[in-house]
Amino acid sequence: MTNGPLVPAYGAGSLPDLSRSLLASLGLDGPNPLGIPPAERTCLFLVDGLGAELLAAHADAAPFLSSLVDSSRTLTAGFPATTVTSLCSLGTGVSPGEHGMLGLTLAVPGTGRLFNCLRWSGVPMDPLEWQPGETVYQRAAAAGIDAVYVAPAEFEGTGLTGAVYRGVRYAAAETPDERVARALAELRQPRAHVTVYYGDLDAMGHMTGWGSEEWLGQLAIVDGMAERLAAGLPPGSALYITADHGMVNASEKLDAEATPELTHGVALLGGEARARHIYAQEGAAAEVLAAWSEVLRGRAWVVSREEAVESGWFGPRVRTEWLGRIGDVVAVPYTDLAIIAPTTHKIEAIFVGYHGSMTAHEQNIPLLEVSTR
């Protein structure tokens, strides 16, 4: 049973609110919805997949992070609770309905094809065309703030980086120790805003499940990175630790491609296993909505594009030009169900851990703070 989706707290406690508040704390004009106090320098440690519920369940594996929880707050990731959407929400300071990165794989209107926003594949795409909005890093740089992004070299120059991190100075660093050292070195600069990204916790959760021995090993690495970042903060600095989403382990998988009721009238199956965008053939949207609603009854929220938009899933407003990127039908499991499509999404089909939905385990993310103000 469910009481309904955990619709993200856009405007009061979501990832785009964090970006705008961090800029305000550094002295830029604009709203500060989270009320973050002023700082000379800020560091954002972004841990892919570190859900608040997950951390609470394994506090003993992350003693440093857990020591900060009592004085922390919980944010919501945004919908869908997936990396590309959350990174763009952080990178632009606006909700998904404004920035247009509305899922992992989205239909490109007029092409009959899907675009993978993470791999930047499926359709040739200019990052400026797909996500034309100004980023918070461009705003920061224009105000004289040194916006630095510390992450592996493999992500530098990718389409996703071009879409969500325009304006940063990319600082490539590979190992956890190298990333901590590079971040602390960059924080010695005046008015620095340094973002450190770590993705291996999420990757391990996908393959072995959150809570597994391997996942707990990654959580311990994250805990050590956070402790070292905190210990090395220069005076007048603030460290914030957050995530892009949480995770659930799938106890049931439904192959949408092998279920006739879920293929009839469907032109494209996008999104991902916990947040499906279903694009109907012309004139078949009502039929597809009815079929998916029936098959997934008691396991998922299944709504029309119009209902998802009106219910605020993507934010207070969805720009008209982005509407065609949303499925005619949106299917969002609330049990531990993964809606897989092995032919078109091979790797995803073998995952153990998934995210994307509006359950507490996927939406709730921690915002932990250490300050030397």
C-alpha positions as CSV (number, residue, x, y, z in Angstrom):
1,M,0.0,0.0,0.0
2,T,1.1,3.6,-0.6
3,N,0.0,7.1,0.5
4,G,1.1,8.5,-2.8
5,P,4.4,9.7,-4.2
6,L,6.9,11.8,-2.3
7,V,6.8,14.8,-4.6
8,P,10.1,16.7,-4.4
9,A,10.1,19.9,-2.2
10,Y,10.9,22.2,-5.1
11,G,11.6,25.7,-3.8
12,A,12.0,24.7,-0.2
13,G,14.3,21.6,0.1
14,S,15.5,20.2,-3.2
15,L,18.8,20.0,-5.1
16,P,18.3,23.2,-7.1
17,D,17.6,25.1,-3.9
18,L,21.0,24.0,-2.6
19,S,22.8,25.5,-5.7
20,R,21.1,28.8,-5.4
21,S,21.7,28.9,-1.6
22,L,25.4,28.1,-2.1
23,L,25.8,31.0,-4.5
24,A,24.0,33.3,-2.1
25,S,26.3,32.2,0.7
26,L,29.3,33.3,-1.4
27,G,27.8,36.8,-1.8
28,L,25.9,36.6,-5.1
29,D,22.5,38.3,-5.4
30,G,19.6,35.9,-5.4
31,P,17.5,33.7,-3.2
32,N,18.8,31.6,-0.4
33,P,15.9,29.1,0.2
34,L,18.0,26.9,2.5
35,G,19.3,29.9,4.6
36,I,22.9,28.9,4.2
37,P,25.1,31.4,6.1
38,P,27.9,33.3,4.4
39,A,31.3,31.7,3.8
40,E,34.5,32.8,2.1
41,R,34.9,29.4,0.4
42,T,32.6,26.4,-0.1
43,C,33.2,22.8,-1.0
44,L,30.4,20.5,-2.1
45,F,31.1,16.8,-1.8
46,L,28.6,15.1,-4.2
47,V,28.4,11.3,-3.5
48,D,26.4,9.5,-6.2
49,G,23.8,7.3,-4.6
50,L,24.2,8.3,-0.9
51,G,20.5,8.3,0.1
52,A,19.6,9.5,3.5
53,E,17.7,6.3,4.3
54,L,20.7,4.2,3.2
55,L,23.1,6.1,5.4
56,A,20.8,5.9,8.4
57,A,20.5,2.1,7.9
58,H,24.3,1.7,8.0
59,A,25.5,4.4,10.3
60,D,28.2,2.2,11.7
61,A,29.9,1.9,8.4
62,A,30.3,5.6,8.1
63,P,31.0,7.0,11.6
64,F,32.2,10.4,10.5
65,L,29.2,11.1,8.2
66,S,26.8,9.7,10.9
67,S,28.3,12.1,13.5
68,L,27.0,15.0,11.4
69,V,23.5,13.7,10.9
70,D,21.9,15.1,14.1
71,S,22.7,18.7,12.9
72,S,21.9,18.1,9.3
73,R,18.8,18.3,7.1
74,T,17.2,16.1,4.5
75,L,16.6,17.3,0.9
76,T,14.7,15.7,-1.9
77,A,16.5,14.9,-5.1
78,G,13.9,15.8,-7.7
79,F,12.0,13.6,-10.3
80,P,13.2,11.4,-11.6
81,A,15.7,10.6,-8.9
82,T,18.5,9.9,-11.3
83,T,22.0,11.2,-12.0
84,V,21.5,13.2,-15.2
85,T,18.4,15.0,-13.8
86,S,20.0,15.7,-10.4
87,L,23.3,16.9,-11.8
88,C,21.4,19.3,-14.1
89,S,19.3,20.5,-11.2
90,L,22.4,21.2,-9.2
91,G,24.2,22.7,-12.2
92,T,21.4,25.1,-13.2
93,G,19.7,25.8,-9.9
94,V,16.3,25.2,-11.5
95,S,13.8,22.3,-11.4
96,P,13.7,19.5,-14.1
97,G,10.7,21.1,-15.8
98,E,12.8,24.2,-16.4
99,H,16.1,22.7,-17.4
100,G,14.6,19.8,-19.5
101,M,16.8,16.9,-18.4
102,L,13.8,14.9,-17.5
103,G,15.1,11.4,-17.4
104,L,17.9,9.0,-18.4
105,T,16.6,8.2,-21.9
106,L,14.2,10.6,-23.5
107,A,12.5,10.8,-26.9
108,V,13.8,13.5,-29.2
109,P,10.6,15.0,-30.6
110,G,10.4,14.6,-34.4
111,T,13.0,11.9,-34.7
112,G,11.3,8.8,-33.4
113,R,14.5,8.0,-31.5
114,L,15.7,7.9,-27.9
115,F,18.5,10.1,-26.5
116,N,20.6,8.8,-23.6
117,C,21.4,11.8,-21.5
118,L,24.1,10.0,-19.5
119,R,26.0,8.4,-22.3
120,W,25.1,11.3,-24.7
121,S,24.2,8.8,-27.3
122,G,21.4,7.7,-29.6
123,V,21.0,11.0,-31.4
124,P,23.7,13.5,-32.3
125,M,23.1,16.4,-29.9
126,D,24.7,19.7,-29.1
127,P,24.8,20.2,-25.2
128,L,23.8,23.8,-25.7
129,E,20.8,22.8,-27.7
130,W,19.6,20.1,-25.3
131,Q,20.2,22.2,-22.2
132,P,20.5,25.9,-23.2
133,G,20.1,27.4,-19.7
134,E,22.8,29.3,-17.9
135,T,24.5,27.3,-15.2
136,V,25.3,28.3,-11.6
137,Y,29.0,27.9,-12.4
138,Q,28.7,30.5,-15.2
139,R,27.0,32.8,-12.8
140,A,29.7,32.2,-10.2
141,A,32.6,32.8,-12.7
142,A,31.0,36.0,-13.9
143,A,31.0,37.2,-10.2
144,G,34.7,36.4,-9.8
145,I,34.2,33.1,-8.0
146,D,36.5,30.3,-9.0
147,A,34.1,27.4,-9.7
148,V,36.1,24.1,-9.8
149,Y,34.9,20.6,-10.5
150,V,37.1,17.7,-9.2
151,A,36.3,14.4,-10.9
152,P,37.9,11.7,-13.1
153,A,39.4,12.8,-16.4
154,E,37.0,10.5,-18.3
155,F,34.1,12.9,-17.7
156,E,35.9,16.0,-19.0
157,G,34.6,17.1,-22.3
158,T,31.6,14.8,-22.4
159,G,28.2,16.0,-23.6
160,L,26.7,15.7,-20.1
161,T,29.6,17.8,-18.6
162,G,29.0,20.4,-21.3
163,A,25.3,20.5,-20.6
164,V,25.5,20.8,-16.8
165,Y,28.9,22.0,-15.8
166,R,29.5,24.9,-18.2
167,G,31.6,27.6,-16.5
168,V,33.6,25.3,-14.2
169,R,37.4,24.9,-14.3
170,Y,37.7,21.1,-14.6
171,A,40.3,19.6,-12.2
172,A,40.9,16.0,-13.2
173,A,41.7,13.6,-10.3
174,E,41.3,9.9,-10.2
175,T,41.7,8.1,-6.8
176,P,39.9,9.1,-3.7
177,D,43.1,10.5,-2.2
178,E,43.9,12.5,-5.3
179,R,40.4,14.0,-5.3
180,V,40.7,15.0,-1.7
181,A,44.1,16.5,-2.2
182,R,43.1,18.4,-5.3
183,A,40.0,19.8,-3.7
184,L,41.9,21.0,-0.6
185,A,44.5,22.6,-2.8
186,E,41.8,24.4,-4.8
187,L,40.1,25.6,-1.6
188,R,43.2,27.7,-0.8
189,Q,42.2,30.1,-3.5
190,P,40.0,33.1,-2.4
191,R,36.3,32.8,-3.1
192,A,36.6,29.3,-4.3
193,H,33.6,27.0,-4.9
194,V,34.8,23.4,-5.3
195,T,32.6,20.4,-6.2
196,V,34.1,17.0,-5.6
197,Y,32.3,14.1,-7.3
198,Y,32.4,10.4,-6.3
199,G,30.5,7.8,-8.3
200,D,31.7,4.4,-7.2
201,L,29.1,4.0,-4.4
202,D,26.3,4.2,-6.9
203,A,28.0,1.9,-9.4
204,M,28.6,-0.7,-6.7
205,G,25.0,-0.4,-5.5
206,H,23.7,-1.1,-9.0
207,M,25.8,-4.2,-9.4
208,T,25.7,-5.8,-5.9
209,G,22.8,-3.9,-4.2
210,W,22.9,-1.2,-1.5
211,G,23.9,-2.7,1.9
212,S,26.0,-5.4,0.3
213,E,29.6,-6.0,1.6
214,E,31.0,-4.4,-1.5
215,W,28.7,-1.4,-1.2
216,L,29.6,-1.0,2.5
217,G,33.3,-0.9,1.5
218,Q,32.5,2.0,-0.8
219,L,30.6,3.7,1.9
220,A,33.7,3.5,4.2
221,I,35.8,5.1,1.4
222,V,33.3,8.0,1.1
223,D,33.4,8.4,4.9
224,G,37.1,8.7,4.9
225,M,37.1,11.2,2.0
226,A,34.6,13.4,3.9
227,E,36.6,13.2,7.1
228,R,39.8,14.3,5.3
229,L,38.0,17.1,3.4
230,A,36.6,18.4,6.7
231,A,40.0,18.2,8.5
232,G,41.7,20.2,5.7
233,L,39.2,23.0,5.4
234,P,40.8,26.4,5.4
235,P,39.5,29.1,7.8
236,G,36.2,30.7,6.7
237,S,35.1,27.7,4.7
238,A,32.1,25.4,4.6
239,L,31.9,21.8,3.5
240,Y,28.5,20.4,2.4
241,I,28.0,16.7,1.7
242,T,25.0,15.5,-0.3
243,A,23.9,13.1,-3.0
244,D,22.0,13.0,-6.3
245,H,19.6,10.3,-5.3
246,G,19.2,7.2,-3.1
247,M,18.5,3.6,-4.2
248,V,16.3,0.5,-3.7
249,N,17.2,-3.2,-4.3
250,A,14.8,-4.9,-6.7
251,S,13.0,-7.9,-5.4
252,E,11.0,-8.2,-8.6
253,K,11.7,-7.5,-12.2
254,L,9.1,-7.1,-15.0
255,D,10.2,-7.4,-18.6
256,A,8.2,-4.8,-20.4
257,E,9.4,-6.0,-23.8
258,A,8.1,-9.5,-23.1
259,T,4.7,-8.5,-21.7
260,P,2.3,-8.1,-24.6
261,E,0.0,-5.8,-22.7
262,L,2.9,-3.4,-22.2
263,T,4.0,-3.3,-25.8
264,H,0.7,-2.8,-27.7
265,G,0.5,0.8,-29.0
266,V,4.0,1.7,-27.7
267,A,6.4,3.4,-30.0
268,L,9.3,4.0,-27.6
269,L,10.1,2.9,-24.1
270,G,12.4,5.4,-22.4
271,G,13.3,6.6,-18.9
272,E,14.7,3.8,-16.7
273,A,13.5,0.9,-14.6
274,R,12.1,3.0,-11.8
275,A,10.8,5.9,-13.8
276,R,9.6,4.8,-17.2
277,H,8.6,7.3,-20.0
278,I,6.3,5.4,-22.4
279,Y,5.8,7.1,-25.8
280,A,2.6,5.9,-27.5
281,Q,1.9,5.5,-31.1
282,E,-0.3,8.1,-32.6
283,G,-3.8,8.0,-31.1
284,A,-2.9,5.2,-28.7
285,A,-2.0,7.2,-25.5
286,A,-5.3,6.4,-23.7
287,E,-5.1,2.7,-24.5
288,V,-1.5,2.5,-23.4
289,L,-2.3,4.3,-20.1
290,A,-5.1,1.9,-19.4
291,A,-3.0,-1.2,-20.1
292,W,0.0,-0.1,-18.0
293,S,-2.3,1.0,-15.2
294,E,-3.9,-2.5,-15.1
295,V,-0.7,-4.5,-15.3
296,L,1.1,-2.4,-12.7
297,R,-1.9,-1.9,-10.3
298,G,-0.7,-2.1,-6.7
299,R,3.0,-1.8,-7.8
300,A,3.4,1.6,-9.5
301,W,2.0,5.0,-10.0
302,V,0.9,5.2,-13.6
303,V,-0.2,8.6,-14.9
304,S,-0.6,10.5,-18.1
305,R,2.0,13.2,-19.1
306,E,-0.6,15.8,-18.2
307,E,-1.2,14.4,-14.7
308,A,2.5,14.1,-14.0
309,V,3.0,17.8,-15.0
310,E,0.0,19.1,-13.2
311,S,1.0,17.2,-10.0
312,G,4.3,19.0,-10.0
313,W,6.5,15.9,-10.4
314,F,9.0,17.8,-12.5
315,G,8.6,21.1,-10.7
316,P,6.1,24.0,-10.5
317,R,6.3,24.5,-14.2
318,V,7.4,22.5,-17.3
319,R,8.5,24.6,-20.2
320,T,6.4,24.1,-23.3
321,E,9.4,23.1,-25.4
322,W,10.2,20.2,-23.1
323,L,6.8,18.6,-23.0
324,G,7.5,16.3,-25.9
325,R,10.4,14.8,-23.9
326,I,8.0,13.4,-21.3
327,G,6.3,10.1,-22.1
328,D,2.6,10.1,-23.0
329,V,2.5,7.7,-20.0
330,V,4.8,7.8,-16.9
331,A,5.2,4.6,-14.8
332,V,6.9,4.9,-11.5
333,P,7.1,1.8,-9.2
334,Y,6.6,2.2,-5.5
335,T,7.2,-1.4,-4.5
336,D,10.7,-2.9,-5.0
337,L,9.9,-3.5,-8.7
338,A,12.2,-2.8,-11.7
339,I,10.5,-2.4,-15.1
340,I,13.3,-3.7,-17.3
341,A,13.8,-3.7,-21.1
342,P,16.6,-6.2,-21.8
343,T,16.8,-5.7,-25.5
344,T,17.3,-1.9,-25.4
345,H,18.7,-1.5,-21.9
346,K,20.9,-4.6,-21.5
347,I,23.1,-3.6,-18.6
348,E,20.2,-2.1,-16.6
349,A,18.4,-5.4,-16.8
350,I,21.1,-7.2,-14.7
351,F,21.3,-4.5,-11.9
352,V,20.5,-5.3,-8.3
353,G,20.1,-1.7,-7.1
354,Y,17.9,0.9,-8.9
355,H,16.7,4.5,-8.5
356,G,14.4,7.0,-10.2
357,S,11.1,6.8,-8.3
358,M,9.5,9.0,-5.6
359,T,9.9,6.7,-2.6
360,A,11.8,7.9,0.5
361,H,14.7,5.6,-0.2
362,E,15.2,7.2,-3.6
363,Q,14.2,10.8,-3.0
364,N,15.7,11.6,0.4
365,I,19.3,12.7,0.4
366,P,21.4,14.1,3.3
367,L,22.8,17.6,3.5
368,L,25.6,17.4,6.0
369,E,27.8,20.4,7.0
370,V,31.2,21.0,8.4
371,S,32.3,24.7,8.9
372,T,35.4,26.6,9.8
373,R,33.6,30.0,9.6
